[in-house]
Amino acid sequence: MKLLLDQNLSPRLVLALQAAYPGSAHVRDFGLQSAPDQEIWEFAKGRGFAITSKDSDFHQMSFLLGPPPKVVWLRLGNCASDQVLAVLLREGERLRQFRADEDAALLVLS
């Protein structure tokens, strides 16, 4: 699963996630750091990314629009990037199952 990390997540996470989630990127890598959510949504949809965010806006869009793209919503509050990394690595099996389920639009991790 390729993760597209939203602006509210550290771009430094991309390198640390490459072994578990090859091809993952940060919105900044594509000049989308200030883009509206709809533009990020369409970008992720067209390139096979799962949007990964701490922002509830993508959560809401996943219900309105359905997949693709899939949305990974990190319900972690204000925390360090190391904590985000730990959750994403720990939940690898759930993320694989989520990816395999064609109808699933949203995965909430905490």
N, C-alpha and C positions, 0 to 999 in steps of 0.2 A: 504494500500500500504506500503510495506517495502522499505525503502530508504537505499541505501548503499552510505554513504558519502565518497567522494573522499578525498585524502590527503590534498587538498587545503582548506578543511573545518575543523573546530574545532571538535575534538572528544567529547568535552563537550556538543555538540548539541544533541547527541544521547539520553541522559537522558531526556532532555527537550522536545524531540519529541515523546517519547514513548506513551503518551496518545493519540496523534493524529495519529501516524504512528507506531503501535505496531510491534515489531520485527526488527525495523530499527537498523542499525549498522554502524560502521566506518571501513574503510579498515584496519586500525590498529588492530582492534579486531581479524582479521584473518591473521595477519602477512603480509598483502599485501601493506603496506605503501610505499614500494620501487618497487612494482611489475610493469611490463610493462602494458600499457593500455589493451592490448589484453588479458592478464591473468585476469585482473579485470573484463573485459567484460564477459569472459567465466564463471568466478566465479558467477557473478550476474545472468547470464542467467540460470545456473544450479540450483540456489537457490531461484529464484523468486524475486530478488531485482530489484529496479529501481535505476540506477546509478544517483547520484545527485552530480553535480560538477560545478565549475566555469570555468573549462577548456574546451576550444573549441574542443579538440581532440575527446571527446566522442560525441559531436554534429556531427562531421564529420563521425564518425563511425556509428552513427544511420542512416545516409543517405545511407552509403555504404552497411551496413549489415542488416538493418531493425530490428524490434523487434522479439523476446525478446533479450536482456532486453530493457526496456524502458529507456529513458534518460531524466532527468530533468536538464536543463541547466540554471544556475543562472547567469544572466547578471547583476551583481551588482557592478562590479569593486572592488576596495579595500574598504572594509567596515568591521564593527565590526560584531562579531557572533550574537549579539542581533538583528541586522538588517536582517541577514540571517534567523534567527528563526522567526522573525515577518513576513517575506514574506512567508515562508513555512506554517505557521499557518493561515495566512490571505487567502492563495490560496488553502485551503483544498478542497473546492468544485471543483475547476478546476482540482486538482490532482485526485479526485475521478472519474471525467468524463474522464480524460486521461487514467486512469487505465482501465475503462470499455470499451474503444475503442480499440479493438484488433489490428486494423491497425495502430494506432498512435505510432510513434517511438520516437518523441521528443516533449517536452513541454518546452517552454522558459518562464522563470519568471524573472521579473525585478521590 
